[in-house]
Amino acid sequence: MPQESDEIPEAADPGARQAPPGRTGPETVETSSHRESSSGMSGAELTERAERIVQDHVLLAVIAGFIPGPGIDIAAAFADQVTMIKRLSTLYDVPFRGNIAKSLLASFLTSLGGVGAAGILGMSFVKSIPIVGTLVGITGTSVSLGAFTYGVGKVFQEHFAAGGTLIDLNPRAYRDYFRDMTRRGRNIARDARRTSDSQRPERGMAAGAATGS
């Protein structure tokens, strides 16, 4: 007659995270305690740091929109967004792969639909029209690029915080969230543009003082 075991089953870790869709196996599930120890920060500190990273790169994307050359502004903002994803990857201890990050950015741009994507591209190339076109293009492009950067940043922040990686991020699963964050990002980008506008005279005076003019 088999004897009953006196061993007590090990209780499940209440801090364990569930693996995101598409990721299975114990090697893909991390606990909150591991997350804190791997980064040296608590969950609240991670969130605050991630928010700061996204905000920094929204401002840089807005500044990229001030570049008068058509297409150059988009290239500068694209490089800014790749750097933002890399910084968020480092923050959440997620392996970074530049080719995957670029592919995901293209997917999110496409998810805006023809009108949204065409709007960003159109505003950039409107800058080729002297004076009026340049002014209109700068205004529209800076806000659009800043909003897109915010939407992308929030998606990656949310995904990495849930234990996801670049490889298992499915843009379709985040489509609605991305669009909501991009709409919210327009107001944030406008605020960032006003901040940048207010600082430019100060930077000009500081540069003049430094050169003795």
N, C-alpha and C positions, 0 to 999 in steps of 0.2 A: 504494500500500500504506500503510495507516494507521500512523502512528508511535506507539510506546508512550510514555506520559507519564512524565516523570521525577519528578513530584510524589509525595510520600509522603502517603497519607491521614492526616488528623488523628486522633490517638488519642482514644478516648472518655475523658471525664473520670471517673476512678475514684471521685471523690467525689459524682458525680451521684446524686440521689434518683430513684427510680421514682415516677411519678405514681400517686396512689391510684386505686382503681377509679372509673370514671366521669369521669376527668379525662385528656384527651389533648392532644397538641400540645406543642411546645417551650416555649410560654409558661407552662405549668402545672408544669414540672419545674424545681426549684431545686437548686443544688448546696450541699453542706455549707459550702463556703467563703463562698458568698453568705449563707447563713443566719447564720454567725458574724459577718460584717461588717455585716449589716443590723441586728443586735441589739447588737453590741459584746460579745457573750459567747460562750464556747465551748459545745459541746453539754452538757457536764457542768454548767456554770454555769446554762444554760437550764433543765435538768431540776431542779436544786436550787431555782431561783427559782420554777418552776411548782409544785413540791411545797409550797413555803412559802405560795403563794397559795391553793392548795386547802385546806391546813390552817387558814389564817386564816379562810376562809369556812365551813369545817365548824364551827369554834367559834362563829361568828356565827349559824349556823343552829341550833345547840344553844341558844344564848341566846334566839333567837326562840321556841324551844319553851317557854320559861319565861313567855311572855306569856299571861295567864290568859284573855283574850278568845277565844272560839272563832272560827276563821277568820282572825283578825288575825295569829296566829302563822304560818299558812301563807302569807299575803300577804307578811309580812316576810321569810320564808325564800325565797320566790320572787324577791323583789327582790334579796336577797343573792346568789342563784344567777345572776341576770342580770348583776350586777356582777362576779361571779367570772369568767364567760365573757368579759366585756368586758376584764378585766385579762389573761386568758390570750391573748385575741386581740391585745392590744397587745404583749404579751411576744413573741409569735411573728410579729409583723408581718402579721397577718391582718385584713382589713377586717371591721369589726363592724357588724352590722345587728340592732337590738333585736327587731324583729318575728320574724326567723328564729330568734333565740336563744330567744324565748318559745315559739315553735311546737315547737322541738326539745325543750325542757323538758317540754312537755305530752306529747310522743311517748314520752319516757323514763318518765314517770310511768305512762302507759298500759301500757308494756312490762312493768311490775312485775306486771301481772295484776290481776284484780278484788280479790283478797285483799290484795295489797300496797298498792294505791292506796286501797282502802277502809280499810285499817289506819291510814294516815296521816290521812285525813279523819275517821275515827271517833274516834281519840284526841284530835283537836282539839275535836270537838263534845262529847266526854265532859266537857270542862271546864265545860260549862254546868250540870252537877250540882254543887251546893254542897259544899264542903270535900273529901269523898272523891274525887268525880269530878275536881275541879280538880287534886288531888295526883296521881292516877293519870294524868290527861291530860298533865300537865306532864312526868312521867317518860317516858311512852311517846312523846309527840310530839317531845321534844328529841332522843332517840336516833334516831327514824325520820327526822326532817328532816336531822340531821347525817349519817346514813348515805347518804341519797339525794343529798345535796350532794357527798359524797365520791365516790360512783359517777359522778355527772355530771361532776365536775371531772376525774376520771381519764380519762374517755372523751375529753373535749375536749383534754386535755393530750396524750394518745396520738395523736389525729387531727391536731392542729396540728403536732406534732413530726414527723409523717410527710409534712408538706407540704400537708395538707388545708385546706379552708376551711369556713366555715359552710354555704355553698351545697351542697357535695358530701358533707356528712356524712349518712350513711344510718343511722338508729338501729337498723334491723334487723340490719345488719352487725356492730354492736357489742352486740347484745342479751345474749349470753352473758358477754362481758367486763364489761358494765355490771352485770349481776346479781352476778357474782363480786366486783366492786369494792364494790358496795352491801353485800354480806354482810360483807366485810372492814371496811367503813366503820362497821358497828355497834359494833365494839370500839373503833375510833378515836373515835367519837362518845361512847361511855361514858367514855373517858379524858378527853375534852374537857369533858364534863359535870362530872366530878369536879374537874377543874382550875378550872372556873367556880365550883363550889360552895365550893371552898377559898379562892377569892379574894374572894368576896362579903363575908365578915366583915371582911377587911382593907380592902376598899373602904369599908365602912360606918364603920369606925374612922377611916379617913383623912378621910371626909366630916365626921364628928363633930368631929375635931380642927380642920378648916378652918373650921367654923362656931362653934367655941368651946364646943360642948356637951360 
